[in-house]
């Protein structure tokens, strides 16, 4: 069976990261953007990370510019924005595609394992979230409107 640990992705600093480095952790994987109405969710994501990171939890942020050109910057600009504006310290990755022909393999897996409303696989907008259990299995998909605060109970249940 394929799990999220079978994938790798480039970090925001440009190095390849095998996701099995997060083996045994509950993960919240999020496609993020710096100029979106949902961008303030960075604050809640960072709060979850700080609260639970010592309990085998991690937030993984994947910038994406496929929705309204709301992530126009390069990785350095994204990293600076997140750090300076929201004090983001959780792991961030290089910009990826989450839909279309260039969809990152991790997102192909996430979308097929946890389809959205009415079974649709496409990511609808920025800040779609996937909750992954400690074995690397995708447990649930959340839409952009689902705030980190609303998801906290589900995270606690998996910890």
C-alpha positions as CSV (number, residue, x, y, z in Angstrom):
1,X,0.0,0.0,0.0
2,X,1.3,3.4,-0.9
3,X,1.6,6.0,1.9
4,X,2.7,9.6,2.0
5,X,6.1,8.3,3.2
6,X,6.7,6.9,-0.2
7,X,7.1,10.3,-1.7
8,X,9.7,13.1,-1.7
9,X,9.6,16.8,-2.4
10,X,12.0,19.7,-2.7
11,X,12.1,21.8,0.5
12,X,11.7,25.6,0.2
13,X,15.5,25.8,0.6
14,X,16.0,23.6,-2.5
15,X,17.1,20.2,-1.0
16,X,15.2,17.0,-1.7
17,X,13.3,15.7,1.3
18,X,12.1,12.1,1.6
19,X,8.8,12.2,3.4
20,X,9.6,9.1,5.3
21,X,11.5,11.5,7.6
22,X,8.1,12.2,9.1
23,X,7.3,8.5,9.6
24,X,5.4,8.0,12.9
25,X,4.0,11.5,12.9
26,X,0.5,12.9,12.3
27,X,0.7,15.3,9.4
28,X,-1.4,18.1,8.1
29,X,-0.4,18.7,4.5
30,X,-1.6,22.1,3.1
31,X,-1.3,23.9,-0.2
32,X,-0.6,27.5,0.7
33,X,-0.5,30.9,-0.9
34,X,0.8,34.3,0.3
35,X,-1.8,36.6,-1.3
36,X,-5.1,34.7,-0.6
37,X,-8.1,35.6,1.5
38,X,-7.2,32.4,3.5
39,X,-3.6,33.4,4.0
40,X,-4.2,34.4,7.7
41,X,-4.7,30.6,8.3
42,X,-0.9,30.5,8.5
43,X,-1.3,31.9,12.0
44,X,-3.5,28.9,13.0
45,X,-1.3,26.4,11.2
46,X,1.7,27.7,13.1
47,X,-0.2,27.6,16.4
48,X,-1.0,23.9,15.8
49,X,2.6,23.1,14.9
50,X,3.9,24.8,18.0
51,X,1.4,23.2,20.3
52,X,1.7,19.6,19.0
53,X,5.2,19.3,17.4
54,X,6.6,17.6,20.5
55,X,3.8,15.0,20.3
56,X,4.8,13.7,16.8
57,X,2.8,16.2,14.7
58,X,3.9,18.3,11.8
59,X,2.3,20.8,9.4
60,X,3.8,20.6,5.8
61,X,3.2,23.6,3.7
62,X,3.3,23.3,-0.1
63,X,3.1,26.7,-1.9
64,X,1.0,26.7,-5.1
65,X,0.3,29.4,-7.7
66,X,-2.5,27.7,-9.5
67,X,-5.4,29.7,-8.0
68,X,-5.7,33.3,-9.0
69,X,-1.9,33.8,-9.2
70,X,-1.9,34.2,-5.4
71,X,1.6,32.8,-4.9
72,X,3.6,34.8,-7.5
73,X,6.9,34.9,-5.7
74,X,9.9,32.6,-5.8
75,X,10.8,30.3,-2.8
76,X,13.0,32.9,-1.1
77,X,10.2,35.5,-1.3
78,X,7.7,32.9,0.0
79,X,10.0,31.9,2.9
80,X,10.6,35.6,3.9
81,X,6.9,36.4,3.7
82,X,5.9,33.5,5.9
83,X,8.7,34.1,8.4
84,X,8.2,37.8,8.7
85,X,4.4,38.0,8.5
86,X,3.4,34.9,10.4
87,X,6.6,33.6,12.1
88,X,6.1,30.3,10.2
89,X,8.5,27.7,11.5
90,X,6.8,24.5,10.3
91,X,8.4,22.7,7.3
92,X,7.8,24.5,4.0
93,X,8.4,23.0,0.5
94,X,9.1,24.4,-2.9
95,X,6.2,25.7,-5.1
96,X,4.3,22.8,-6.7
97,X,1.3,22.2,-8.9
98,X,-1.6,20.4,-7.2
99,X,-3.8,20.1,-10.3
100,X,-3.3,19.4,-14.0
101,X,-0.6,17.6,-16.0
102,X,2.2,18.8,-13.7
103,X,0.6,17.7,-10.4
104,X,3.2,16.7,-7.9
105,X,3.1,12.9,-7.2
106,X,2.3,13.5,-3.6
107,X,-0.8,15.4,-4.5
108,X,-1.9,12.8,-7.0
109,X,-1.8,10.4,-4.1
110,X,-3.5,12.7,-1.6
111,X,-6.3,13.5,-4.1
112,X,-7.0,10.0,-5.1
113,X,-6.9,8.7,-1.6
114,X,-9.2,11.4,-0.1
115,X,-11.4,12.8,-2.8
116,X,-13.4,16.0,-2.2
117,X,-17.1,16.7,-2.4
118,X,-19.0,14.3,-4.6
119,X,-15.9,12.3,-5.3
120,X,-14.1,15.1,-7.2
121,X,-10.3,14.8,-6.9
122,X,-9.3,18.3,-8.0
123,X,-8.1,20.8,-5.4
124,X,-10.6,23.7,-5.4
125,X,-8.5,26.4,-3.9
126,X,-5.6,27.4,-1.6
127,X,-5.5,26.0,1.9
128,X,-7.0,22.6,1.2
129,X,-5.8,20.4,3.9
130,X,-5.1,16.6,4.2
131,X,-4.8,14.9,7.6
132,X,-2.5,11.9,7.7
133,X,-2.2,9.4,10.5
134,X,1.1,8.1,12.0
135,X,1.2,5.2,9.5
136,X,1.2,7.6,6.6
137,X,-2.5,6.9,5.6
138,X,-4.6,9.9,4.5
139,X,-7.5,10.1,7.0
140,X,-9.4,13.2,5.9
141,X,-9.6,16.1,3.4
142,X,-10.6,19.6,4.5
143,X,-11.6,22.5,2.3
144,X,-10.2,26.0,2.5
145,X,-13.0,27.2,4.8
146,X,-12.0,24.6,7.4
147,X,-9.8,26.6,9.7
148,X,-6.9,25.0,11.6
149,X,-8.8,25.6,14.8
150,X,-11.7,23.5,13.5
151,X,-9.3,20.6,12.6
152,X,-7.6,20.6,16.0
153,X,-9.9,18.0,17.5
154,X,-9.3,15.5,14.7
155,X,-5.5,16.0,15.1
156,X,-5.7,15.4,18.9
157,X,-7.7,12.2,18.3
158,X,-4.9,10.8,16.1
159,X,-2.1,11.8,18.5
